[in-house]
Amino acid sequence: MTGGIEDLVPLITYTSILHPTNDERDRLLKTLFNLYKNPSYQQRQVLLHACLCFAKQSGPLRVHAELLPQCWENLNNKIDERRCLVAEACGILTPHLPKDIRVSLIFSMLQQMLSEDKCDQVRCVCSKSLSMVINEIDDETRLSQCIELLDRCLLDTTDVVQSAKKYLLPSIAMWCLELNKICSVLIEHYLIKIESLVQNIQNSSSIDNQRFIQFIHILTDLVVFIFASALKSMTLDNDLSQAISSTRTLPDTISSEFYQLNMILSPNSEKLLNHYDQCAINGEFPFTDQIQLYLDAFLKRSFDTMAVIDIMNGKLIHACSEFIKMISRYFGRNFWKLKIKPLYVTINSPTSHDEIRPTTFVLYATGVLCSWTTEQERAELTQYIYDALLLVANQKLSIHTLQAMYAEIGSDTHFQDILLSILRDSLTNTNPQVRLYTLQLFNITLTFVDHSTISHKILPALITLASDDDITVRTATISVFGSIIIQCSEPE
């Protein structure tokens, strides 16, 4: 029966296109929209294809006069799938409508559904369709409304949030990029939001962690657009057609296509990237003064904002670390070396005898130094963590900073061997406080190593420390032995 109904779709569609009578065309289109009582995703695609055929053959005026009323009639339909069909139709029909209708009618319909519809699925579809509508809007005054709708979606259920981040956010970002407002409007909007979360707080536990993480994730997603804006601003001496394409691997290879630089700056992304990389090798960043000033301010403000988070919240540390690494990997090694590292080093050094700032102390290791995995950076990371261990232990500071480092860095397989080697080297330190902290860090290490590593590298060290001269150290081995028993299913 289903196959029979689908066979009717082309007949109904083309009859509605060609029939000379208005009333008959209206009846046919009404039949098309009501062909399925609860249209599934696949069935909706069949109907949407039919709508698209009608639009291409009939022209904007007939789409407005004949097809759009069918959407209006189903706007408040009790069946969720019907309203999904309406929202999807709004997206695909937008390019085929008169320009003034796109904004005044379609935008308003989607805005209403996003605000009022109680079905998550419908709101998800609305956010996707709105991203398609945005591509057709010329009215810059609508930008603020679009950002407001995005904010509304980001306060919605998980599915709606994911849909908005996948489709609506990059669509608005692309529009801002075209208007040269990605930094001054969209980035600034979310930077101010995240700054407001940490203003006038009594302590780090007062932060709305869920919102903070969400905003950091958004800023992380938008780093590629900041980089694209910077590349667009470059002064070029040569014709791009003669330029060599870059071979540098960017961190967007696993991202949605809407967040990939080669899509955002097509067709010149690789040549722009190569020009930038060639300049950056010499420590030159050929951006406009406006972009350069904004980047400096953005790095400083985002750094200051992250500096107050709770280091014991692993999700916060991870989100902030990924944000730092994303900036470093897009803008490249020399930018990282000349712009990002100094910002952290001047504030907090593990060899400093002044009071350390725990969060920046941690993020310098988990974000800045983990941005690259070459031997040079691995050696620097190793030395930093080892120095940090000695500093914290010698001054009898809280071990929380070290635990936060180990928990975050240990989740990356590129650096797990570094953490283990530091602990092994610290077992024979003459300071019992260092040996005690080493034991406590072994507890964290157990969560990311396999049984073989535990058996051959960790257990022998524990057995040695179980007979340590210091009773505090000997006592501390008990909890680690207990953790090993829990961690390992194999009898040892």
C-alpha positions as CSV (number, residue, x, y, z in Angstrom):
1,M,0.0,0.0,0.0
2,T,2.8,2.4,0.9
3,G,4.5,1.8,-2.5
4,G,1.2,2.6,-4.2
5,I,0.8,5.9,-2.4
6,E,4.4,6.9,-3.3
7,D,3.6,6.1,-6.9
8,L,0.9,8.8,-6.8
9,V,3.3,11.6,-5.7
10,P,4.8,12.4,-9.2
11,L,1.3,12.2,-10.8
12,I,-0.2,14.6,-8.2
13,T,2.8,16.9,-8.4
14,Y,2.9,17.4,-12.1
15,T,-0.8,17.6,-12.4
16,S,-0.8,20.4,-9.8
17,I,1.9,22.1,-11.9
18,L,0.1,21.9,-15.2
19,H,-3.6,22.1,-14.3
20,P,-5.2,25.3,-15.5
21,T,-7.7,25.7,-12.6
22,N,-6.7,27.3,-9.4
23,D,-9.2,25.4,-7.2
24,E,-8.1,22.1,-8.7
25,R,-4.5,22.9,-8.1
26,D,-5.2,23.8,-4.5
27,R,-7.1,20.5,-4.0
28,L,-4.2,18.5,-5.5
29,L,-1.6,20.2,-3.3
30,K,-3.8,19.7,-0.3
31,T,-4.0,16.0,-1.2
32,L,-0.2,15.9,-1.5
33,F,0.4,17.4,1.9
34,N,-2.2,15.0,3.5
35,L,-1.0,11.9,1.6
36,Y,0.5,10.4,4.8
37,K,-1.2,10.8,8.2
38,N,2.0,10.5,10.2
39,P,4.8,11.0,7.6
40,S,8.0,9.3,8.5
41,Y,11.4,10.9,7.7
42,Q,11.6,9.0,4.4
43,Q,8.0,9.8,3.5
44,R,8.6,13.5,4.2
45,Q,11.7,13.4,1.9
46,V,9.4,12.1,-0.9
47,L,6.9,15.0,-0.3
48,L,9.7,17.6,0.0
49,H,11.2,16.4,-3.3
50,A,7.7,16.9,-4.8
51,C,7.5,20.4,-3.3
52,L,10.9,21.2,-4.8
53,C,9.8,20.0,-8.2
54,F,6.7,22.2,-8.0
55,A,8.8,25.2,-6.9
56,K,11.3,24.8,-9.7
57,Q,8.7,24.4,-12.4
58,S,6.1,26.9,-11.2
59,G,8.2,29.9,-10.0
60,P,8.3,32.1,-6.9
61,L,4.8,33.6,-7.3
62,R,3.0,30.3,-7.5
63,V,5.1,28.9,-4.6
64,H,3.9,31.8,-2.5
65,A,0.3,31.8,-3.6
66,E,-0.3,28.0,-3.9
67,L,2.3,26.0,-1.9
68,L,2.9,28.2,1.1
69,P,-0.8,28.2,2.2
70,Q,-0.5,24.4,2.6
71,C,2.3,25.0,5.1
72,W,0.2,27.6,7.0
73,E,-2.7,25.2,7.3
74,N,-0.4,22.5,8.9
75,L,1.5,25.0,11.1
76,N,-0.6,24.0,14.2
77,N,-1.4,20.5,13.2
78,K,-1.8,18.2,16.2
79,I,0.5,15.6,14.5
80,D,4.2,16.3,15.2
81,E,5.3,14.7,11.9
82,R,3.1,17.1,9.9
83,R,4.6,20.1,11.7
84,C,8.1,18.7,11.0
85,L,7.1,18.6,7.3
86,V,6.1,22.3,7.5
87,A,9.4,23.2,9.1
88,E,11.4,21.2,6.5
89,A,9.4,22.7,3.7
90,C,10.2,26.2,4.9
91,G,13.9,25.5,4.6
92,I,13.9,24.0,1.1
93,L,11.4,26.4,-0.4
94,T,13.1,29.6,0.8
95,P,15.3,30.0,-2.3
96,H,12.3,29.7,-4.5
97,L,10.2,32.4,-2.9
98,P,10.2,36.2,-3.6
99,K,12.9,37.8,-1.5
100,D,10.6,39.9,0.7
101,I,8.6,36.7,1.6
102,R,11.7,34.9,2.7
103,V,12.2,37.2,5.6
104,S,8.7,38.5,6.4
105,L,6.9,35.1,6.2
106,I,9.2,32.1,6.3
107,F,11.5,33.6,9.0
108,S,8.4,34.5,11.1
109,M,7.0,31.0,10.7
110,L,10.2,29.3,11.9
111,Q,10.6,31.8,14.7
112,Q,7.1,31.1,15.9
113,M,7.6,27.3,15.8
114,L,11.0,27.5,17.6
115,S,9.4,29.6,20.3
116,E,6.1,27.8,20.8
117,D,6.2,24.2,19.5
118,K,6.3,21.7,22.3
119,C,7.8,18.9,20.3
120,D,11.6,18.5,20.4
121,Q,11.8,17.0,17.0
122,V,9.9,19.9,15.4
123,R,12.2,22.5,17.1
124,C,15.3,20.5,15.9
125,V,14.0,20.7,12.3
126,C,13.2,24.4,12.7
127,S,16.8,25.2,13.8
128,K,18.1,23.3,10.7
129,S,15.6,25.0,8.4
130,L,16.4,28.4,9.9
131,S,20.1,27.9,9.0
132,M,19.0,27.4,5.4
133,V,16.8,30.5,5.5
134,I,19.7,32.6,6.9
135,N,21.7,31.8,3.7
136,E,19.1,33.7,1.8
137,I,18.6,36.7,4.0
138,D,20.1,40.0,2.8
139,D,18.6,42.1,5.7
140,E,21.5,42.7,8.1
141,T,19.1,43.9,10.8
142,R,17.9,40.3,11.2
143,L,21.3,39.2,12.5
144,S,20.5,40.1,16.1
145,Q,17.2,38.2,15.9
146,C,19.0,35.1,14.5
147,I,21.5,35.2,17.4
148,E,18.6,35.5,19.9
149,L,17.0,32.4,18.3
150,L,20.3,30.6,18.6
151,D,20.5,31.5,22.2
152,R,17.0,30.2,22.7
153,C,17.9,26.9,21.1
154,L,21.0,26.6,23.3
155,L,18.8,26.6,26.3
156,D,16.6,23.9,24.9
157,T,16.8,20.1,25.2
158,T,20.0,18.2,24.2
159,D,18.7,17.3,20.8
160,V,17.8,20.9,19.9
161,V,21.1,22.1,21.3
162,Q,23.0,19.6,19.1
163,S,21.0,20.5,16.0
164,A,21.5,24.3,16.6
165,K,25.3,23.8,17.1
166,K,25.5,21.6,14.0
167,Y,23.5,23.8,11.6
168,L,22.4,27.1,13.0
169,L,25.6,28.2,14.7
170,P,27.9,27.8,11.6
171,S,25.2,29.4,9.4
172,I,25.1,32.5,11.5
173,A,28.9,32.5,11.8
174,M,29.2,32.3,8.0
175,W,26.9,35.3,7.7
176,C,28.9,37.2,10.2
177,L,32.1,36.3,8.4
178,E,30.7,37.7,5.1
179,L,29.7,40.9,6.9
180,N,33.2,41.1,8.6
181,K,31.5,40.9,12.0
182,I,32.5,37.4,13.2
183,C,34.7,38.9,16.0
184,S,32.9,42.1,16.7
185,V,29.4,40.5,16.9
186,L,29.3,36.7,17.3
187,I,32.5,36.0,19.2
188,E,32.0,39.1,21.3
189,H,28.4,38.0,22.1
190,Y,29.6,34.7,23.6
191,L,32.7,36.0,25.1
192,I,30.7,38.5,27.1
193,K,28.3,35.8,28.1
194,I,31.1,33.6,29.5
195,E,32.7,36.6,31.2
196,S,29.5,37.4,32.9
197,L,29.4,33.9,34.5
198,V,32.6,34.6,36.4
199,Q,32.1,38.2,37.3
200,N,31.7,39.0,41.0
201,I,31.7,35.4,42.1
202,Q,32.8,34.5,45.6
203,N,34.6,31.3,44.6
204,S,34.9,28.9,41.7
205,S,32.1,26.7,43.0
206,S,29.7,29.6,42.3
207,I,30.1,29.3,38.5
208,D,27.3,27.8,36.5
209,N,29.5,25.0,35.2
210,Q,27.0,23.7,32.6
211,R,26.6,27.1,30.9
212,F,30.4,27.8,31.2
213,I,31.2,24.6,29.4
214,Q,28.6,25.2,26.7
215,F,30.0,28.7,26.0
216,I,33.5,27.4,25.9
217,H,32.4,24.7,23.4
218,I,30.8,27.3,21.3
219,L,33.9,29.5,21.3
220,T,36.0,26.4,20.5
221,D,33.7,25.6,17.5
222,L,34.0,29.2,16.3
223,V,37.8,29.3,16.4
224,V,37.9,28.2,12.8
225,F,35.8,31.3,11.9
226,I,38.1,33.5,13.8
227,F,41.0,32.0,11.9
228,A,39.1,32.4,8.6
229,S,38.5,36.1,9.4
230,A,42.2,36.6,10.1
231,L,43.2,34.9,6.9
232,K,40.6,37.1,4.9
233,S,42.2,40.2,6.4
234,M,45.7,39.5,5.2
235,T,47.4,41.8,2.8
236,L,48.5,39.7,-0.2
237,D,51.4,40.7,-2.4
238,N,50.9,38.0,-5.0
239,D,48.0,36.8,-7.1
240,L,46.4,33.8,-5.2
241,S,46.0,31.9,-8.5
242,Q,49.8,31.5,-8.5
243,A,50.1,30.6,-4.8
244,I,51.0,27.1,-3.6
245,S,48.4,25.2,-1.6
246,S,49.2,24.4,2.1
247,T,49.9,20.9,3.2
248,R,49.4,21.6,6.9
249,T,46.8,19.4,8.6
250,L,44.2,21.4,10.4
251,P,42.2,20.2,13.4
252,D,38.9,20.3,11.5
253,T,39.4,17.1,9.6
254,I,37.0,15.3,11.9
255,S,34.6,18.2,12.2
256,S,31.3,18.7,10.4
257,E,31.8,20.1,6.9
258,F,30.2,23.4,8.1
259,Y,33.2,23.9,10.4
260,Q,35.9,23.1,7.9
261,L,38.2,25.9,6.6
262,N,38.2,24.6,3.1
263,M,34.4,25.0,3.0
264,I,34.4,28.3,4.8
265,L,37.0,30.0,2.5
266,S,36.5,28.0,-0.6
267,P,38.1,28.0,-3.1
268,N,41.2,29.8,-1.7
269,S,41.6,28.3,1.8
270,E,44.7,26.3,1.1
271,K,46.5,29.1,-0.7
272,L,45.6,31.6,2.0
273,L,46.7,29.2,4.7
274,N,50.0,28.6,2.9
275,H,50.6,32.4,2.6
276,Y,49.9,32.7,6.3
277,D,52.2,29.8,7.2
278,Q,55.1,31.2,5.2
279,C,54.8,34.6,7.0
280,A,54.4,32.9,10.4
281,I,57.7,31.0,9.9
282,N,59.4,34.4,10.2
283,G,57.3,35.4,13.2
284,E,55.1,37.6,11.1
285,F,51.3,37.5,11.3
286,P,50.0,39.5,8.3
287,F,46.6,40.4,9.7
288,T,45.1,43.9,9.7
289,D,45.8,45.9,12.9
290,Q,42.1,45.6,13.8
291,I,42.3,41.8,13.7
292,Q,45.6,41.7,15.5
293,L,44.4,43.9,18.3
294,Y,41.2,41.8,18.7
295,L,43.2,38.5,18.8
296,D,45.4,39.9,21.5
297,A,42.4,41.0,23.5
298,F,40.5,37.8,22.9
299,L,43.3,35.7,24.1
300,K,43.8,37.8,27.2
301,R,40.1,38.0,28.1
302,S,39.4,34.3,27.5
303,F,42.5,33.5,29.5
304,D,41.4,35.7,32.4
305,T,37.9,34.1,32.3
306,M,39.3,30.5,32.4
307,A,41.7,31.4,35.2
308,V,39.0,31.2,37.9
309,I,37.4,27.8,37.1
310,D,37.5,25.0,39.6
311,I,40.5,22.7,38.8
312,M,38.8,19.7,40.4
313,N,36.0,19.8,37.8
314,G,37.4,17.6,35.1
315,K,34.9,18.6,32.5
316,L,35.8,22.3,32.9
317,I,39.5,21.6,32.6
318,H,39.0,19.4,29.6
319,A,36.8,22.0,27.8
320,C,39.2,24.8,28.5
321,S,42.2,22.7,27.5
322,E,40.6,21.8,24.2
323,F,39.8,25.5,23.5
324,I,43.5,26.4,24.0
325,K,44.7,23.6,21.8
326,M,42.2,24.5,19.1
327,I,43.5,28.0,18.9
328,S,47.1,26.8,18.9
329,R,46.6,24.3,16.2
330,Y,44.7,26.6,13.8
331,F,47.0,29.6,14.2
332,G,50.1,27.3,14.1
333,R,53.3,26.7,16.1
334,N,54.9,30.1,15.8
335,F,51.7,31.9,16.9
336,W,51.5,29.4,19.8
337,K,55.1,30.1,20.7
338,L,55.0,33.9,20.3
339,K,51.4,34.7,21.4
340,I,49.9,32.0,23.5
341,K,52.8,30.6,25.6
342,P,54.0,34.0,26.8
343,L,50.5,34.9,28.0
344,Y,50.6,31.9,30.4
345,V,54.3,31.8,31.3
346,T,54.4,35.5,32.4
347,I,51.4,34.9,34.7
348,N,52.5,31.5,36.1
349,S,55.7,29.6,36.1
350,P,56.2,26.3,37.9
351,T,59.6,27.4,39.1
352,S,58.2,30.6,40.7
353,H,58.3,30.8,44.5
354,D,55.4,33.2,44.5
355,E,51.9,32.0,45.2
356,I,50.8,30.0,42.2
357,R,47.5,30.4,40.5
358,P,46.2,26.8,40.4
359,T,44.0,27.0,37.3
360,T,46.6,28.7,35.0
361,F,49.2,26.4,36.5
362,V,47.1,23.4,35.3
363,L,46.0,24.8,32.0
364,Y,49.5,25.7,30.9
365,A,50.2,22.0,31.0
366,T,46.9,20.5,29.9
367,G,46.2,23.1,27.2
368,V,49.3,25.0,26.1
369,L,52.0,22.4,26.3
370,C,49.7,19.6,25.1
371,S,49.0,21.4,21.9
372,W,51.8,19.6,20.0
373,T,53.2,16.1,20.3
374,T,56.7,16.5,18.8
375,E,59.7,15.4,20.9
376,Q,60.6,19.0,21.7
377,E,57.2,19.8,23.2
378,R,57.0,16.4,24.9
379,A,60.3,17.1,26.6
380,E,59.1,20.6,27.7
381,L,55.9,19.1,29.1
382,T,57.8,16.4,31.0
383,Q,60.1,19.0,32.6
384,Y,57.1,21.3,33.5
385,I,55.2,18.5,35.2
386,Y,58.2,17.2,37.0
387,D,59.1,20.7,38.2
388,A,55.5,21.2,39.2
389,L,55.6,18.0,41.3
390,L,58.7,19.2,43.1
391,L,57.4,22.7,43.7
392,V,54.0,21.5,45.0
393,A,55.6,18.8,47.2
394,N,58.4,20.9,48.6
395,Q,56.1,23.8,49.5
396,K,53.5,21.3,50.8
397,L,50.8,22.8,48.6
398,S,47.6,21.1,47.7
399,I,48.0,18.1,45.4
400,H,44.8,19.1,43.6
401,T,46.7,20.9,40.9
402,L,48.8,17.8,40.1
403,Q,45.7,15.6,40.2
404,A,44.0,17.9,37.7
405,M,47.0,17.7,35.4
406,Y,47.2,14.0,35.5
407,A,43.5,13.4,35.1
408,E,43.3,15.5,31.9
409,I,46.7,14.7,30.3
410,G,46.3,11.0,31.1
411,S,43.2,10.9,28.9
412,D,45.4,11.5,25.9
413,T,47.3,8.4,24.8
414,H,50.1,10.6,23.4
415,F,51.2,11.6,26.8
416,Q,50.5,8.7,29.1
417,D,54.0,7.4,29.0
418,I,55.3,10.8,30.1
419,L,53.2,10.7,33.2
420,L,54.3,7.3,34.1
421,S,58.0,8.1,33.6
422,I,57.7,11.1,35.8
423,L,56.2,9.1,38.6
424,R,58.8,6.3,38.3
425,D,61.6,8.9,38.5
426,S,60.0,10.5,41.5
427,L,59.9,7.3,43.6
428,T,63.5,7.6,44.7
429,N,63.3,11.3,45.6
430,T,64.8,12.1,49.0
431,N,61.8,14.2,50.0
432,P,59.1,11.9,51.5
433,Q,56.5,14.5,50.5
434,V,57.4,14.0,46.8
435,R,57.1,10.2,47.3
436,L,53.8,10.6,49.0
437,Y,52.4,12.8,46.2
438,T,53.8,10.3,43.7
439,L,51.8,7.5,45.3
440,Q,48.6,9.6,45.3
441,L,49.1,10.3,41.6
442,F,49.6,6.6,40.8
443,N,45.9,6.3,41.9
444,I,44.9,8.5,39.0
445,T,47.3,6.8,36.6
446,L,45.6,3.4,37.2
447,T,42.4,4.6,35.4
448,F,44.1,5.0,32.0
449,V,46.7,2.2,31.9
450,D,46.3,-1.4,31.0
451,H,46.8,-4.4,33.3
452,S,50.2,-5.2,31.8
453,T,51.5,-1.7,32.7
454,I,50.1,-2.0,36.2
455,S,51.8,-5.4,36.7
456,H,55.2,-4.5,35.3
457,K,55.6,-0.8,36.0
458,I,53.4,0.2,38.9
459,L,53.2,-2.8,41.2
460,P,57.0,-3.1,41.5
461,A,57.2,0.5,42.5
462,L,54.5,0.1,45.1
463,I,56.2,-2.9,46.6
464,T,59.3,-0.9,47.0
465,L,57.4,2.0,48.7
466,A,55.5,-0.4,50.9
467,S,58.8,-0.7,52.9
468,D,59.6,3.0,52.7
469,D,61.3,4.6,55.7
470,D,58.6,7.2,56.1
471,I,55.4,5.8,57.7
472,T,53.2,8.2,55.9
473,V,54.5,6.9,52.6
474,R,54.1,3.3,53.7
475,T,50.5,4.0,54.8
476,A,49.7,5.7,51.5
477,T,50.5,2.5,49.5
478,I,47.5,0.8,51.1
479,S,44.9,2.8,49.2
480,V,46.8,2.3,45.9
481,F,47.0,-1.4,46.4
482,G,43.2,-1.3,47.1
483,S,42.6,0.6,43.9
484,I,44.6,-1.9,41.9
485,I,42.5,-4.7,43.3
486,I,39.4,-2.9,42.2
487,Q,40.8,-1.9,38.8
488,C,42.1,-5.3,37.8
489,S,39.8,-8.2,37.2
490,E,42.7,-10.5,36.7
491,P,44.2,-12.1,39.9
492,E,47.8,-11.1,40.5
